[in-house]
Amino acid sequence: MKHVIRWTILGGLGLMVGAGPLTALPPGLRLGPPREVAVSAGAFDPFVENQTVEIGGEVRFAPRHLGIFPRVLPELAPTFGMVATGKGTLYAYSGLRAELPVGRRWTLSPSVGVGLFRKSDDFTLGGPLEFRSGFELAWRLPSGSRLGLTLYHLSNSGIYNRNPGSESLVFTYSAPLGRGR
């Protein structure tokens, strides 16, 4: 477990540092600097008998309208993240999330992503390519930070012979970076 935590922390730092070169892309593809960073902890596979713990981190960029989607969709925020579980699995992903206000302080954020899953001796999801879908319900604090509860599902969508899928239920804390508060 100690090595999983170490690699998760190093991976999270790598995601934040590695996001800098993305600003060198053509103007239409630039992400700009990260707007927010989030950390999470909770239960991996909470609805089965052999559940375990999970920790993770995510870098979130400013929401924007992506020209490949119809204008009726809300602005989407690109994300990069990494998750480690007590079973020794790792999952690194990129994705998109929408931030939908629900009242003055609440935000509902559906998200989708795709990433690479490293199985352990105890657990596999059928293959390395896995898709993530879920939502977060978060309360905005006066400082601009948010406390939330996230439920998401990992699955290979049937592209491999075995597709057990998994769920995660985690508490999140996100904080704005720089002046983006």
C-alpha positions, -999 to +999 in steps of 0.1 A: +000+000+000+029+023+008+042+022-028+007+028-042+004+060-022+039+071-032+032+066-069-002+083-066+014+114-051+042+114-077+016+109-105-005+138-093+025+161-092+035+149-126+000+157-139+002+193-126+037+199-139+030+182-172+000+204-178+023+234-185+034+223-220-002+220-231-003+258-233+020+255-263-008+240-284-026+261-311-050+287-296-081+265-302-067+236-284-049+254-255-061+244-220-045+274-203-033+270-167-051+246-144-080+264-126-086+240-098-071+210-080-091+183-062-082+155-039-105+126-030-107+097-006-134+071+000-145+036-009-136+016-040-164-009-049-185+001-019-215-020-030-196-053-029-184-075-001-146-070-007-145-032-009-114-012-002-101+023+002-093+047-027-074+080-029-071+103-059-062+136-073-075+156-102-064+188-121-093+208-136-091+234-163-115+263-170-148+253-186-152+262-222-174+255-252-158+228-273-166+234-310-171+197-317-202+196-295-235+213-302-241+247-285-270+233-264-244+215-242-230+234-213-194+244-212-171+215-204-139+215-182-110+193-193-096+171-164-066+149-157-065+126-127-051+096-110-066+071-085-050+044-064-068+017-044-060-004-014-061-034-038-030-020-055-047-009-087-039+024-104-060+044-128-048+075-147-073+093-169-084+124-188-119+135-192-145+163-194-169+176-167-198+200-167-204+223-138-242+229-133-252+253-106-280+240-083-289+270-062-264+295-048-238+273-033-244+238-048-229+224-080-238+192-098-210+180-121-215+151-144-183+138-159-169+113-184-134+101-191-111+075-205-078+062-190-054+034-184-060+009-156-032-011-139-045-043-124-033-059-093-030-096-083-063-092-064-084-071-089-088-066-126-114-048-148-107-070-179-081-048-197-060-017-195-084+007-213-113+018-190-140+044-192-152+065-163-186+081-159-201+097-128-212+129-110-202+150-081-225+170-058-204+198-041-210+227-017-191+258-024-174+273+007-169+311+011-132+307+002-142+293-033-131+258-023-157+230-025-166+199-005-183+172-024-194+136-028-186+118-060-200+086-073-185+071-105-183+039-125-153+023-142-159-001-171-143-012-203-177-010-220-174-046-233-143-041-254-127-070-236-141-105-229-143-097-191-161-065-180-168-066-142-169-028-138-166-011-104-180+019-086-163+044-063-179+066-037-155+093-025-155+126-006-138+154-026-121+187-017-113+210-045-095+244-043-091+271-069-055+278-081-042+313-086-067+341-092-094+319-107-115+321-075 
